[in-house]
């Protein structure tokens, strides 16, 4: 069936609707709400590059978020780099780590790969705990005088919001390119049957490594933005395993291997999370709900909401990519 232009415009419009709303209202509450949604969308969309397109489940993807945050924070707070350059280096550092370890751990499959990614995250956390230039177990704190160069703390909140908004848009474009390119077709063939893909000439090791590297670059950028605006970073906050678990839930909920799926899953899950956190009876069981939701998705709608719609209503395949 011929692909509609809406298959590209629809996910882009979703991100634009979320991101532009605070710019219209100019309210701090709307900005912070949209920031949380865009952060979730960015983490889910980046994880989708490796999880959705290749089927490799990474429980340690938050390691790239934390490493990018630490590298950028150190360069700004200690070395005096401009934020944009430090943020870019945070993304590059995360991508470099993924490239270096990808060639090894991507030889593993299934549960073995998932377990190793948890180990990578815990190993990085232990390293940061003992790495004094990054502050060791106490982390680093930003001198608020640094913010004067950007117009003060309030201006930094808006500046970092603009950067995150731009990254979310870029991720939509990158995901769409992957989904419609030969590279993406190779990744999808790996997801369906890796051995058969290799027999057919797909360079599976190279494809997986580059997908893993690309999927790590964007969390590095997001981590740099998040911790710069927070003015502090600690190992416990930089490498929380639950962020990886929630990212997996968001991808699975929306629809793995699709362009709009991580957006739907990220926004939907975050609204549910806010409801749970603000409910006195449910605020302590949000991770339990996430686990139960993941179980229900795997059992009843393994293709996610977007996949279910595409299967149930074939006409939607023209614009739900």
N, C-alpha and C positions, 0 to 999 in steps of 0.2 A: 504493500500500500504506500502511495506517495506521501512523503513526509511533509507536514504543513509548516509554514513559517512560525506558527504558534508553538511548535515544539521547542523553538529557541526563545521566542518572546515571552512565553508564559513564565518560565523560571526567572527570567530577567525582571519581569514586572513584579513578581513576588518580592524579590530583594529590594527593588526600587520603592515599592509601597512601604515596606518596613523601614528602610533607611531614610526616606524623604519625609516621613511623618513628623519626626522631631524638628526637622529643619523648617517645617511650615509653622508648627506651634511654638517653637523656641522655648519649650518647657523642659526643665532639668529632669523631671520624672519620666517624661516620654523619651528623652535621650538615653537615660539609664536603662529603661525597659528595652528599647531598641538595641542598645549595645549588647545586652544579655542575649537577645534573640540572634543578632548577627554573629556573635561569638559562637553560639551553638551551631548555627548554620555553617560557619567556616570550618569548625572542627569536624562536623559530620561530613561535609562535602570533601574535605581533604582525606579523611579516612576512607571514604567511598572509592577513592582512586585505587587503593590496594584491596580493600575488603569487597567492594561492590563489583569491580571489574575482574579481579583475579580469584576471588573467593578465599583469600588468605586473611584469617581473623587475627588482628593485632590487638592484644589486650594491653600492650605497653606503648601505645602510640602517644600517650601523654609525655613520654620522655623527650620528644621533640619540642613539645610546647614548653616544658620546663627548661630545657637546654637553651632554646632560643631566647627565653626570658632572661636567663642568667647572663648569657653572653652580651645581650643588648644592654641590660641594666649595668653591668660592669663597665662597658665601654662608655656609657653616658655618665654614670655617677663617679667613676674613678678616673677614667682617661679623658673625660671631657669631650667625647665625640658628639656631633650633632645627632639628634634622634633618628632621622631617616637613614643615616649611614649605619648606625648601630642596629637598627631594626633589620636592615638588609643583611648585615653580618650574622644576626641571630638566625635568620632563615637559612643562610648559607651554611652555618655551623650545624644546624639540624639536618640539612640535606646531606652534608658531608658525612655525618655520623651514619645516616641511613645507607649511604652508598658503601661505606666501609664495612658495615656489618651485614648488609643485605646479601652480598655474594655468599656469605656463610650460612646465615640462618634461613634464607629462602630456599635452601636445599631440603629443608624439613617441610613436612606437610601436616595438615590437620591439627590435632591436639598438640603435637610436638612443637610446631611453629608457635602456637598460641602460648604455650608454657615458656618457651624461650623468650618471647617478647616481654612477658612479665619479669623474667630474670634480668633482662637488659634494663628495664625501668628501675628495678630495685638496686642493681649494680651502680647505675648512674647516680641514684639518690645517695648511696653509701659513699661514692666518690666525692660528691659535692659536700657531704657532711664533713669530710676530712680535707677539703681543698680550701686552704686559708685565704687565697686571693679572692674567693667568692664568699668569704665571711664564715666558712665552716657551718656549724649547726645553727648559728644565729642569723645567718644570711646577711643581706645588705640593706641599707636604708638610704633613701634619696635625700640629699640636702635640698630643701625647698628653694634655695637660692638658684638652683639649676633651672627651675621653672620660669624665672624672670626673663630668660632669653626667649621664651615662647609666649610671653604676655601674661604670665601668672598661672596659678593652679586652675582657675576656671577656664582659661583659654586652652590649657592642656587637655582638659576633659573634652572639649569640642574638637581639638586637633586630633586626638587619638580616635575619636569617634569617626571623623572623616577618613582616617587611614583604614580603620576596620571596615567601613562601608565600601571603600574602594577595593579592598581585598576580597570581600564577599562577592562583589560584581565580577572581579577577575576570576574567581573560582568557578562561577557559573560559565564564563567563557571557556575556561580551560576544560571543565568537565564536558561541555558540549563538544568541544574539539575532540576530546578523547573518544567520546561516544560515537562520533561520526567519522573517525579516521581509521586508517589501516592499523595504526598502533592500538587503538581501542578494540578493534576486531581481534587482534592477536591476543590481547588481554582477556577478552571474553571467551576465546577458544581455550585459553588456559583454565579459566573457571569451569568450563563444561567438561573438558577432558584434557589434562595437561600432557599425558603421554601421546594421545592422538595428535595434539597440536604440534608437538615436537617432531613426530613422524612426518607431518605435513609441511615441515620446513620453518615453523615458528621458532625463533631463537628464544626459547622460554626463559633461560637464565637472564639474558640481557633485558628482555621485556619486563620481567618481574623486578629486577634491580632498579630500572629507571622509573617504574611505577612507584616503587617504595620510596625512592629518592624524591620524586615530585610530591608525593603525599606527605613527606616530612617537612618540606620547605615551608608550606603555608602555616602549619601549627607553630613553627618557629617564629614567624612574623606575628601571629596572634599572641603568643606568649610575651613577645617583646612589648607589644602594645599594652597588654593587660597589666603587666607588672610595672611598667613605666608610669602609668596613670595611677597605680596603687601606691607608689612611692616606697615600696618595700618588697622584698622577696626572701623566702625561706624555703629550705628543702621540702618541708612537709606540704607547703602550699604549691610548690612548683611541680611536684611529681605525684599527685593524688591518683591512685588507681581507679577510683570511682569515676573520674572524668573519662577515662578510656572506656569503661563499661557503659556509661551513659551515651558516649559517642556511638558505640556499637548499636545500642538500642535505637538511637535516632535514625541511623542508616537503615536498620532492619525494619523499623516502623514505617518509614516513608517509602522505601523500595530500593534495594541495593542494585547498583549498576545502572541507575537512571540519573537523569540530570535534575529533575525536579524533586525526586524522592527525598534526598537529604534535607532539602529546604522544608518540605512538608513535615518530615520527621523531627527536624530540629525545632521548628516553631511550635509544633503540636506538643512535643515532649516538654519544652520549657514552660508552656502555659500550664500543663499538668503539674509540673514541678512547683511552680509558684503557688498553685492551688493547695498542694500538699503542705508546703512550708508555712502557709498562712492559716492552715487549719490546725487548731490546737490538738485535735485527736489524731491527726495523721502526719504531723511534721517530723516525727522521728522514724518513719518507716518509708521514706521516699526511695531508698535503695532497694528495699524489699519489693516495693511496687514496680520499680524498674526491672528487677529480676523476673517477677511474675509476668510483666508485660512482654519481656523478651521470650519467655516460655510460650505464651499464648501466640505470639507472632510466628515462632518456629513451628508450632503445632497446626495452626489454622490458616495463617496467611504468610507463608514463607517468602513470598515475593513482595511483601509489604503492601501498603495501601495503594500505591501507584500500580504495582504489578497486578493487584486484584482488580482494579478498575480496567486495566488494559485487557485482562483476560475475560472479565465479565461483560464489558462493553467494548467490543472490537473497534468501534468507531473512534474511541478515545486514543487509539494508538497513533493517530495522525498528529496529535498535539501533546500527548503525555510521553515524553521521551526519557 
